[in-house]
Amino acid sequence: MANLTASSLSSTCFYNPTKLNSLGNLNAKLPSSKPQYKPITSMVGAPTKVIPSIIVGADISLGKALKEMGTGQDLVLNTGEPIPIDFPGPILVCTRNDDLDAVLESTPQSRWSDLVFFQDGMLEPWFESKGLIDANQVLPYFDVSRPGEPPVDGITDVTPEGLTAAFGKWAADVASRLHAGGLTCKVLEKEPFQKQMMERLLWISAVMLTGALVPGTTVGDVASEAHLFELAYLIPDMITASQDETGIEFADTGTFDRFLAYSRAVGHIPAVVEDFKWRNGWFYSITEKALAQGKEDPMPLHTKFLKALNLI
């Protein structure tokens, strides 16, 4: 597979140097550098006690990290192990997305409202199919990929307050656990949470896809000048398509700045496309719908990159 870079893009219909005069122009088009999310609780108003929880994903790095943030009273389970009905508190789900059905099957229905999902990706269709209304969710803007080392918070010069966010009835308790582990976390109402969720989905889908085109690329590499043109053409189309599909608008301007800053903050992570159907696959489903209706592809560069990686 040939590597696709800014130079190779210049020979395609997707790249036109006159279209982009500066990255500043791009930022003006994207949904001031500081996000306008309105938290419903602050670190001062949130509970300070870390309550015992069930952690599903004993063999997952995230599960291990959340256990370390506790007080030694958590119940830690492997994926598929039955969830007890008589252990109160939140159920922190740290499994891969494709294991969510197994988690739900092993959880008594009376405890479904206690499930707290830490997964990346577009989960809303799955939530709706299972009748999980207003499910508890966490957007984990931190990295736990280095065994034996503390989590790396996604604090950047653009978002010094951090980006990790929680929603739902257990959100404040989850935030307390993350605070105990030295991480930031804000508690959001549903609408601002959904806006940030869409931004997180776009970041992980666009940045990982762009980096995967060049084997060995890290997330930090994607934030370098060598890849800015790809992102500059990829992101606006993905934003427009996702907003048209969901009706969820991005919170404000500054999206591109936050993408680059967060990519630098966790720059050591390899850029690979994972959980396809939950991330890039969701964006491609928008393309498939448009093509089936006789319309143009709303994200032609995204489709081109997927084909280059033999993902479609």
N, C-alpha and C positions, 0 to 999 in steps of 0.2 A: 504494500500500500504506500503510495506516495505521500510524503508529509505535506500538509496544507499549511502554509504560513502566509503572512501579509504579502510577501513578494509573489507567491503563486496565485493569491487571490486577485492580484492586480490584473491578471490576464483573463479574468472571468467577468461575467455580466454582473456579479454580485459586488464588485469593488470598483469604485470610481473615485480617484483621489480628489476630484473637485467637489465631491459631495460632502466631504468632511474637512473643514478648514482648521478645526482645532478640537481637542477633547472638551474644551470649555463649551463649545457649541453643542456637543452631544449632551453634556450635563444639563444644559438649559432645556433640552427636549425631554429628558427623562424625569419620571416621577420619583434649601440651602443646606447644606451638608449635614445639619443636625436634624435627626428625625423628630417628628412632632407627636410621637405616640404619647397618649395620656394614660399613665398607670392608675389603677384604682387603689393600690396601696403602695407605700414606700417602704424602704428598708426599716425605717423607724416604726411604722405602724404594723409591720408584718410580725407574726409570731417569731420568737427567738428560739424556742425549744424545738429540737429535732425529734419528731414523734416516730415510734417504731412503724416500719412499713414492710410490706411484702415486696421483694425485688425479684422480678422474673428475668432471668438471664445471668445465671451464676457464672457462665463461661464467657460472657461478653465483657469487653473492657469497660464499657459504660456501667454495667451492673456492678463490677468490682469496685469502680470508683465511687459509686453511690453508696455502697456498703461501707467504704472507708470513711465517708462523711457522716455516718450514723453513730449511734451510741453502743453498738454491739447487741441491740435487741431486735434487729431486723430478722425477718424470715426470708432466706435467699433460696430460690428455686431454679431448677433448670427448665428450659422450654418444654411445655407439655405436662409438667407435673401438676397435679390438681391443686387448685387454689382453695385453701380452707375457708369455710364460711364464718368461722368464729375468731378470726384474727383481724381485729378492726384496723382501720386506717387505710391510707392509699396503697394501691398496687402499682408499683413502678415498672412499666413494661419496657425492657431494654433490648428486645429481640430484633432480629431482622424483619423487615416488612413482610416477607413471604411466610413468616411464622405466626402472623397475627391471628389467622384463623384457628390455629392450634391453641393459642393462648385463650381465645374466646371460648373455645370448646371445653377447655379445662377450668373455666371460671363459672361458678354458679351465677345464674342470671341476676340474682338479687345483689351481686357484687359488681355488675358491669359498670355501674355509675362510679365505682371507686378506681377503675382502671385509669392510669395516667400514661399517655403515649409519648415516648421520646423520639419517635421515628421521624426521619426526613421524608419529604415527598408529598404528593397530593393524596391525602387520606380521606378527604370529604366523601368521594363516591363510596368508599368502603364503609365509612361510618353510616352513611345513609342506608346502604344495603343491609346493615345489621341493626338498624334502629337505634344507633347510638347518637342521641341528640345532645348537643353541647358537650361532647366528650372532652375530658381533661387532656390537655396537650402541653408539651414543652418544646420550645425551639432551642436546641442546645448549641449555642454559639461558643463552644469550647471543644478542645481536643483531648482525648484520652488514649491516643494511639500508641504512646510510648510506655511500655510496661515498666512498673517500678518508679515512674516519675509522676509528680502531681499534675493534675489537669492544667492545660494551657487555656486561659480565658481569652476570648476574642475581643479584648479591649484594644481600641485603636486610637490614633490621634484624631480621627473623625468622630468616633463614638466612645469617648472616655468613660461614659456611664455604662458601657457594655450593651450587648444586643440580645443576650439570652432572655427569653420571656416565657411566662407560664399563663395558662388560662384554665378556668374551671374551679370547682368547689375545693379542690386540694391545692390550688395554685400557690397560696401563701405558705402552706406547709412545705411544698417542694422548694420554694424560694428559700425558706429557712435552712433547709438541708444544703442547698448549693452555697448559701452564704457561709455556713459552717465549714464548707470545704474551700473557702477562699474565693468563690466565684460570684460574679454578679448575676442578678436575675430580677426582672421586674414582673409585676403581676398586671395583666391587661384585661380589659373588657373584650368581648368577642370581636367587635368590628376592628379595633386597632390591632388585635392579635391576628386576625385574618389578613390584614394588610401586610403585617410583618411576615406572616407565613408565606404569602405569595412571593415576597422579596427573597426569603430564604430559599424557596423552591427554585426561583429564577437563578439565584447565585449558584447553587450546587449543580443545576442542570447546564447552565451556560459555561461556567468556568471549568468544570470537569470535562465537558465535551470538547471544549477548545484545547485544553491541555492534552487530552488523550490522543489527539491527532499526531502528536510527536512523542514517541515512546520515551519514557524516562523523565517526562516533564512533571514538575511539581506545581502545586497551587500557586506558590510564590512566583514561579517562572511565568505563569499566565498573567500575572499583574505587571510584568515587565513590558518595555516598549515593543518587544518582538511580537506580542500578541494583542496589542491594543486595538489594531484595526479590525481583527476578527471580532473581538467583543463589541466594538463600536457599531458593527453592522448586524451582529447577532441579537444583541439585547433589545434594541427598540422594537423589532418585529415580535419578539417573544413577549414583551410587555403588552403591546397592543393586542396580540392574539389572546393572551390570558385574561386581560381585562374584558374583552368582548365576550369571552366564553363564560366567565364567572360573575361579571358585574362588580368584582372587587378591584377598586382602583388602588394604585400604589400610594403610599402615605404622603409623599412630598418629593421635591427635587432632591438631588444628591445621591441617587441610587448608585450611579457609576462610581462616585467617590467611595461610598461605603463598600462596594464590591472589591475595589482594588485594595483598600485599607485592610479589610478583613482577610483577603487572600494573602497579603503580606504577613499578617499576624499569625496565621497558621501555615506559613509558606512551605514547611517541610512535608506536608501531606502530599502523597502521589496523586496526580490528576488522572483518575480512572472513572469510567462510567459504570455505576452500580445501580441496583434496584431499578432497572430500566423502565418497567411498566409503571412505576410509581413516580418517576421523575421525567426523563426525556420522553418516555413512552406516552405520558399524558399529553405533552405538547404535540407529539406526532399524531395523537388521536384527533387533535383539532385540525391538523393538516388533512388527515384522511376524510374527515367530515366535510371540509371545504371542497376537496377534490371530488367527492361523491356528489356534491351539489353543483358541479360544473364550474366552481369558482377557482381562482388562482390560489396557489399555495401561499398562505399568509406568512410563512416562515421558510423561504426557499433556502437560505444558508444553513439553517438548522437541519433541514432535510438533506442537503448536500453533505454535511458533516456526518450525519448518521449513516448515509450510504458509504462514505469513505471508510467508516469503521465496521462495515458489514453488519450493522445493527438492525437494518431494515432490508 
